[in-house]
Amino acid sequence: MNQVMELLKKHSSVRKFKEQDVDENLLQDIIKSSQYASTSHHIQAYTVIHIKDQAKKTKLAYLTGEQSYVEECPVFLVFCADLNRLGKACSMNNETIESSLTELFIMATVDAALFAQNVMIAAESAGLGGVYIGGIRNNPQEVCDLLKIPKLVYPVFGMCLGYPEKVNSTKPRLPLSLVLKEDEYSTQEDNVKLQEYDEVIRQYYRERSNNERSNSWTEGMAAFLKQKQRPHMKKFLEKRGFEMK
């Protein structure tokens, strides 16, 4: 097990940070190194917005579901899937981007996610911690208005970064046999493995210091997935120019 693998296995979400600034040069190094993430056809269809204005951070904390750590973290980043720049590249060569196709939406979203994961890993390697903020999609149009995000761009998620005040223990992941299949998608032992994993998660929550939860993984997923998750996103994306044809 090398150092990179050990770092990956130690990841946990950090929501409480020390009152210590992150050096601007360090942040730029993190972003620059993260640009070497894999990117489909070299399109590099992502943009990240560093929110320095405290008033905007306060507003974003509200828009993301009143998540105080968005306002309090030393660094808040908004990661965007970006076809706008690619549209300009086409225009410069007298072509028109086929932005309405679902495939381009997928490519841009995947590019942004790969880039962001590199940012998180690079930050953790430098002693920082962080957490993804999916709540950036709670009110996506308001976020676009606040940050002046143009058409053919949408905010995928946010990320808080800083020096951890408190680090939680790593939450156990699914058994390898459930996520690694050989030759075909076999489901023969899925139920048994999920039941075993439920007990692992229950024990994890019992041993956490705050002990606020005791549910299993499948119980948590069932409660989450029975709800309609951000049903406004389809219409919002269509207005952004992502028509999903």
Secondary structure by P-SEA (a helix, b strand, c coil): ccaaaaaaaabbbbcccccccccaaaaaaaaaaacccccccccccbbbbbbccaaaaaaaaaaaccccccccccbbbbbbbcaaaaaaaaaaaccccccccaaaaaaaaaaaaaaaaaaaaaaaaacbbbbbbccccccaaaaaaaacccccccccbbbbbcccccccccccccccccccccccccccaaaaaaaaaaaaaaaaaaacccccccccaaaaaaaaaacccccaaaaaaaaaccccc
